[in-house]
Each structure stands twice: as structure tokens, then as C-alpha cells.
Amino acid sequence: MSAHAHFARPERHDALDRLADRRLLRELAYSDGHWTASDAAQSFEVTDPASGATLAFVASLDAAQTGKAIDAATRAFPAWKALLPQERSGILRKWFDLIVATKNDLALIMTLEQGKPLRESLGEIDYAASFVEWYAEEAKRVNAESVTSHLAGAEMTVRREALGVVGVVTPWNFPAAMLTRKAAAALAAGCTIVAHPSSETPLSALALAELGERAGLPAGVFNIVTGDAATIVGRLCEDQRVRAMSFTGSTEIGRLIAKQCAPTMKRLVMELGGHAPLIVFSDADLDRAVTIAVDAKFATSGQDCLAANRIYVERSLYGRFCAAFAERIAALKVADGLTADADIGPLMHERAVKKVEEQVADAVARGARLLAGGKRRAPGSLFFEPTLLTDVPDDALIMQDETFGPVAAVTSFDDEDEAIARANATEYGLVAYVVTENGARQRRMANALDFGMVAVNRVKITGAPIPFGGVKQSGVGREGSRHGLEAFTDLKYVCLDLA
């Protein structure tokens, strides 16, 4: 992100001409129902990671303007909370319909600013829309409950009440779905939002704000504040009127946000780092296991907290698995995300590429074998070949820390207890993958793995109806499902004397 004291319009990316609705490409922040420029006329450049071409110059708001967005959300909260649940539901449903109707444009914007293949962006828009649809329905089911009285002459009820203003901080790898998964739940509960999208990918969030305005979200209910993360997020953390913070990102930043929120005792929902193991047993179908490994590792070019980061294969299957896996990896197409049949797009920035290079070099230096890829390649400086490392020792960097790139690290194991111990030997606990045809082993592994989510013989497990989240250093709380509403509500107990 680079700052500019102007909003001049240079030559833009040619693909922007493909937008059917140019109003979805917004460069101003959205606060209190208005499209808002920086008071200091500051902006930052958003570029296409595939080509480096300019997409937009987006307003860079400061701490004072962040405070104004919090003011707006605070003012809007009583009226939004007071709406009948079916009224909030109706607005969310209109928002969902508009997201679906503009799916192609939203996916194009996402691919241009994030780099992922267009078919993955289309899939993410469906995923993002599903949360809005789900919580449009859940808004009508935030019910009170009756409590059997233990006191004579008293009647007792417990109900959920909207918490207040919610701060939302979203990452660059899923710029639409991470916003709707958080915001739709909070809005359904009756909360108002001040959201800060990543400065690498703010255009998807601003497009969703445009659609939210069209759907009838009242002024101040849904605010998007763009600019420097430290400035904006710090302001959200320190303001006691912000009652909750919902964050997706690295564990390191999550700890910092938790520390900054401690003085105001905010409710925290955090989806943090992952370091997913994928465990393949010798009874697995080889072709199925390889397909699962490819999908679990290389979606979003490996830039996914759910990506399989450590692949353990039982020794008797190990050689055949590595050979078949290398063949499949070599066939993956590296290209601009707008290219037909692209499998691997660019990484988000130079830091990501350097981290991948460092991990590959470290693994090889420690005795790992490089079976495929291993370096940058055309069509641009941020593209990295899909890579396979085998015989990777447990002390290698790639086995210790999340990769966030298209590099698969594979090693062998001898028995079930060993696989469990090595998989659990991490501070992270988001998701684990298991491939085995043995039904009893499937259940044993699901019970023994210390992760918030376990996928058995498949990769796709997420969606609006399920509680997404991890344990240990991978997060606090859950998103999605009916449980996703809980963080944005307070329980109020009422005891009524009947005498």
C-alpha cells in the first residue's frame, strides 16, 4: 500500500471495462450512509498482483474519521436493534439477492485485486452470499427462553439482546466471504458494523457496501473504513462504544488486537492462523488421496488458513503417493487469474513470495527432496511454481509455520499413534484432514486430533450452517451457524414477581 495525496485517475486495468455495473468499483470509504474521502486527501493504490497494473486509488481515512464512523454506528444502533426481526431479515435478503445478481462483476473485482483464478472468485461470491442468506433467516430465530422458576411466585425469562457496535477486520485472501460471514451475523442480531478491509483488497468490501446501500441498510448500520490498519484498528480497539471485535488474520496480529481490547473488555471473535495436517493411511484409495491433497493444498494458490501445510503419508503408501502427487502438481496451470483454466494465480505480495522461497531453501538444506517446482516463474514476479518437497524433517521451517503459498511438504509415518502425536505437535488447531477407509480409525482420528474442525475423506467442509473456528492459537469463538450469532448478543435474565 502506498499513499497518495490525490485522487487522480491514471490509466486503469483494461479488464475493468468488463464490469457490467461500474458503480460497484468504489474508491471512497463508506461511513454514515455517505461515500467518504480522506479529510487529508490521502489515498492508497490498489494493484493487480498478476500484472502490477493500477486498479484504483482508495481513500485512506484517519483515526478521527474512524471515530466518526463509530459515532454513526452508535447513533444507528438503537433504531436498527428496535426493528422487528423480520424487517432486518428482509433487508438482508435483498442484500443477498443483489450479491447473486452481480456475481460476475464481484468475482471479476476479486480476481483483479486478489489474484485468485476467476472460477475460485465465483465460488467465493456464492460462499459469501450464503452467509447473508443464512443469517437473513436466523434473524427471525433469536428467541427468548423460559426458565422453570426455583422461586415461589416468580416467572423467569432469558433473552438475547444485540450487543452494540461491532468492529470487523477482514483479510485479503477471502475479501468477500470473510466480511459477510462476520457482518451478516452481527447485523442479523441487531448490531451495527464498522469494518476495516485489508488494504490489499478493499474493493470487494466497498462493492458489498454499495449493494448493502441498495438493499436498504440504513445510514450508519454498515460502515467500511479504508486506510492504514494500525491507525484504524487501533481506534476501534480503544473505543469503549465498540462492544466486540471480529478479526480474521494471523495469530500474531490477533494477540495484538486482544491486548489492545483488554482495557475495554470487548467480546472477541478471532479466526487466526492454521497449520493443517493431512494424514493419509495406507488403506486409502491412492487417486482419491492425491486429489484431496491437491485440493487441500493448492486452492487459492495455497493462501488459505485451511490449506494442508503438513502432509503425513503412511510408509507403505509413501513412494507411490509422492510419485502420483508430483505428477498432478506438475499439471497445474500457473497463470493470471483471468486466464481460462488457471489453477495457480499470483501470491499477494513480495513478502509472501520471499517467505515461500525461504521455507523451500530451508527444507532442502535440512535434507528434503525437491520433486517439483521450487522457484518463481512467468508470467510475473509474484508467481511461484506449485512445489513438492518430500522427506521433509519435522524441524524444517515449513513444518513449524504456516506457509501461505503453493508448496506441499510431505513426510512419512509408521503408525497411527505417531501420526496423531506429530499432527498435534503445534500451537495451532484450526483444521485437520484424514484419508482412510477404516471406519473405526476415522472415528479414533476425529476424536484424537486437537483441532476445531476435522475433515475425513474430503476437503470441502465449510458453509453457512456449520460453526467455523479453531482451538489453541487458531482462534476464539465460532463463525457461521446459529453459534455465529452468540458473540454479538448478550443474555438478559428477567425475574418477574407475580404477587
ChimeraX attribute file (.defattr): number of C-alpha atoms within 10 A of each C-alpha:
attribute: neighborCount
match mode: 1-to-1
recipient: residues
	/A:1	13
	/A:2	11
	/A:3	16
	/A:4	16
	/A:5	13
	/A:6	15
	/A:7	19
	/A:8	10
	/A:9	10
	/A:10	10
	/A:11	10
	/A:12	13
	/A:13	16
	/A:14	10
	/A:15	12
	/A:16	15
	/A:17	10
	/A:18	12
	/A:19	16
	/A:20	11
	/A:21	11
	/A:22	12
	/A:23	10
	/A:24	21
	/A:25	19
	/A:26	22
	/A:27	25
	/A:28	23
	/A:29	25
	/A:30	27
	/A:31	27
	/A:32	22
	/A:33	18
	/A:34	13
	/A:35	17
	/A:36	19
	/A:37	21
	/A:38	20
	/A:39	12
	/A:40	12
	/A:41	14
	/A:42	20
	/A:43	26
	/A:44	23
	/A:45	20
	/A:46	24
	/A:47	22
	/A:48	23
	/A:49	27
	/A:50	27
	/A:51	16
	/A:52	14
	/A:53	17
	/A:54	19
	/A:55	24
	/A:56	25
	/A:57	24
	/A:58	27
	/A:59	30
	/A:60	29
	/A:61	24
	/A:62	20
	/A:63	18
	/A:64	13
	/A:65	19
	/A:66	26
	/A:67	16
	/A:68	14
	/A:69	26
	/A:70	29
	/A:71	18
	/A:72	23
	/A:73	28
	/A:74	21
	/A:75	17
	/A:76	22
	/A:77	20
	/A:78	15
	/A:79	11
	/A:80	25
	/A:81	20
	/A:82	12
	/A:83	12
	/A:84	12
	/A:85	20
	/A:86	16
	/A:87	16
	/A:88	24
	/A:89	24
	/A:90	16
	/A:91	22
	/A:92	27
	/A:93	20
	/A:94	20
	/A:95	27
	/A:96	25
	/A:97	17
	/A:98	18
	/A:99	24
	/A:100	16
	/A:101	11
	/A:102	17
	/A:103	18
	/A:104	18
	/A:105	22
	/A:106	26
	/A:107	23
	/A:108	24
	/A:109	25
	/A:110	32
	/A:111	25
	/A:112	29
	/A:113	26
	/A:114	31
	/A:115	31
	/A:116	31
	/A:117	29
	/A:118	25
	/A:119	17
	/A:120	19
	/A:121	27
	/A:122	19
	/A:123	14
	/A:124	21
	/A:125	25
	/A:126	18
	/A:127	19
	/A:128	25
	/A:129	25
	/A:130	22
	/A:131	28
	/A:132	30
	/A:133	20
	/A:134	24
	/A:135	31
	/A:136	28
	/A:137	19
	/A:138	22
	/A:139	26
	/A:140	16
	/A:141	14
	/A:142	19
	/A:143	11
	/A:144	14
	/A:145	12
	/A:146	12
	/A:147	13
	/A:148	10
	/A:149	12
	/A:150	9
	/A:151	10
	/A:152	9
	/A:153	10
	/A:154	13
	/A:155	16
	/A:156	16
	/A:157	15
	/A:158	15
	/A:159	15
	/A:160	18
	/A:161	19
	/A:162	25
	/A:163	23
	/A:164	26
	/A:165	31
	/A:166	30
	/A:167	27
	/A:168	25
	/A:169	25
	/A:170	25
	/A:171	21
	/A:172	21
	/A:173	25
	/A:174	22
	/A:175	25
	/A:176	30
	/A:177	24
	/A:178	25
	/A:179	25
	/A:180	26
	/A:181	25
	/A:182	29
	/A:183	25
	/A:184	30
	/A:185	28
	/A:186	30
	/A:187	30
	/A:188	31
	/A:189	32
	/A:190	29
	/A:191	29
	/A:192	33
	/A:193	31
	/A:194	30
	/A:195	30
	/A:196	27
	/A:197	25
	/A:198	21
	/A:199	21
	/A:200	21
	/A:201	27
	/A:202	29
	/A:203	32
	/A:204	29
	/A:205	30
	/A:206	26
	/A:207	24
	/A:208	21
	/A:209	24
	/A:210	21
	/A:211	21
	/A:212	21
	/A:213	19
	/A:214	14
	/A:215	19
	/A:216	14
	/A:217	21
	/A:218	17
	/A:219	17
	/A:220	26
	/A:221	28
	/A:222	27
	/A:223	28
	/A:224	26
	/A:225	30
	/A:226	31
	/A:227	27
	/A:228	20
	/A:229	17
	/A:230	11
	/A:231	14
	/A:232	23
	/A:233	22
	/A:234	17
	/A:235	20
	/A:236	31
	/A:237	24
	/A:238	16
	/A:239	15
	/A:240	14
	/A:241	17
	/A:242	27
	/A:243	21
	/A:244	28
	/A:245	27
	/A:246	26
	/A:247	27
	/A:248	23
	/A:249	21
	/A:250	19
	/A:251	18
	/A:252	11
	/A:253	14
	/A:254	24
	/A:255	15
	/A:256	11
	/A:257	22
	/A:258	19
	/A:259	12
	/A:260	18
	/A:261	23
	/A:262	13
	/A:263	12
	/A:264	15
	/A:265	15
	/A:266	21
	/A:267	21
	/A:268	23
	/A:269	24
	/A:270	27
	/A:271	27
	/A:272	26
	/A:273	26
	/A:274	32
	/A:275	27
	/A:276	28
	/A:277	29
	/A:278	28
	/A:279	28
	/A:280	29
	/A:281	26
	/A:282	17
	/A:283	13
	/A:284	18
	/A:285	14
	/A:286	18
	/A:287	12
	/A:288	13
	/A:289	24
	/A:290	23
	/A:291	16
	/A:292	21
	/A:293	26
	/A:294	22
	/A:295	17
	/A:296	23
	/A:297	29
	/A:298	24
	/A:299	21
	/A:300	26
	/A:301	27
	/A:302	26
	/A:303	23
	/A:304	21
	/A:305	23
	/A:306	25
	/A:307	32
	/A:308	32
	/A:309	30
	/A:310	27
	/A:311	23
	/A:312	24
	/A:313	24
	/A:314	21
	/A:315	17
	/A:316	14
	/A:317	16
	/A:318	20
	/A:319	14
	/A:320	11
	/A:321	22
	/A:322	20
	/A:323	12
	/A:324	15
	/A:325	23
	/A:326	22
	/A:327	14
	/A:328	14
	/A:329	23
	/A:330	16
	/A:331	10
	/A:332	16
	/A:333	16
	/A:334	23
	/A:335	23
	/A:336	27
	/A:337	26
	/A:338	18
	/A:339	13
	/A:340	12
	/A:341	15
	/A:342	18
	/A:343	23
	/A:344	26
	/A:345	32
	/A:346	34
	/A:347	27
	/A:348	25
	/A:349	15
	/A:350	12
	/A:351	11
	/A:352	18
	/A:353	21
	/A:354	13
	/A:355	16
	/A:356	24
	/A:357	17
	/A:358	13
	/A:359	21
	/A:360	28
	/A:361	18
	/A:362	16
	/A:363	24
	/A:364	17
	/A:365	11
	/A:366	16
	/A:367	14
	/A:368	21
	/A:369	17
	/A:370	19
	/A:371	17
	/A:372	19
	/A:373	19
	/A:374	19
	/A:375	15
	/A:376	18
	/A:377	16
	/A:378	14
	/A:379	15
	/A:380	16
	/A:381	17
	/A:382	23
	/A:383	27
	/A:384	27
	/A:385	24
	/A:386	28
	/A:387	22
	/A:388	23
	/A:389	24
	/A:390	23
	/A:391	19
	/A:392	25
	/A:393	18
	/A:394	15
	/A:395	11
	/A:396	20
	/A:397	18
	/A:398	26
	/A:399	23
	/A:400	17
	/A:401	17
	/A:402	25
	/A:403	27
	/A:404	27
	/A:405	30
	/A:406	30
	/A:407	28
	/A:408	29
	/A:409	27
	/A:410	25
	/A:411	21
	/A:412	21
	/A:413	18
	/A:414	14
	/A:415	11
	/A:416	14
	/A:417	12
	/A:418	11
	/A:419	22
	/A:420	17
	/A:421	13
	/A:422	14
	/A:423	23
	/A:424	18
	/A:425	12
	/A:426	18
	/A:427	16
	/A:428	25
	/A:429	28
	/A:430	27
	/A:431	27
	/A:432	29
	/A:433	28
	/A:434	26
	/A:435	26
	/A:436	19
	/A:437	15
	/A:438	11
	/A:439	8
	/A:440	9
	/A:441	15
	/A:442	16
	/A:443	11
	/A:444	12
	/A:445	21
	/A:446	17
	/A:447	11
	/A:448	12
	/A:449	21
	/A:450	24
	/A:451	24
	/A:452	19
	/A:453	21
	/A:454	23
	/A:455	17
	/A:456	19
	/A:457	18
	/A:458	17
	/A:459	21
	/A:460	11
	/A:461	12
	/A:462	14
	/A:463	17
	/A:464	21
	/A:465	16
	/A:466	15
	/A:467	18
	/A:468	22
	/A:469	22
	/A:470	24
	/A:471	20
	/A:472	15
	/A:473	21
	/A:474	25
	/A:475	27
	/A:476	19
	/A:477	19
	/A:478	21
	/A:479	27
	/A:480	23
	/A:481	20
	/A:482	19
	/A:483	16
	/A:484	26
	/A:485	25
	/A:486	21
	/A:487	21
	/A:488	30
	/A:489	21
	/A:490	13
	/A:491	13
	/A:492	11
	/A:493	15
	/A:494	13
	/A:495	13
	/A:496	11
	/A:497	11
	/A:498	8
	/A:499	6
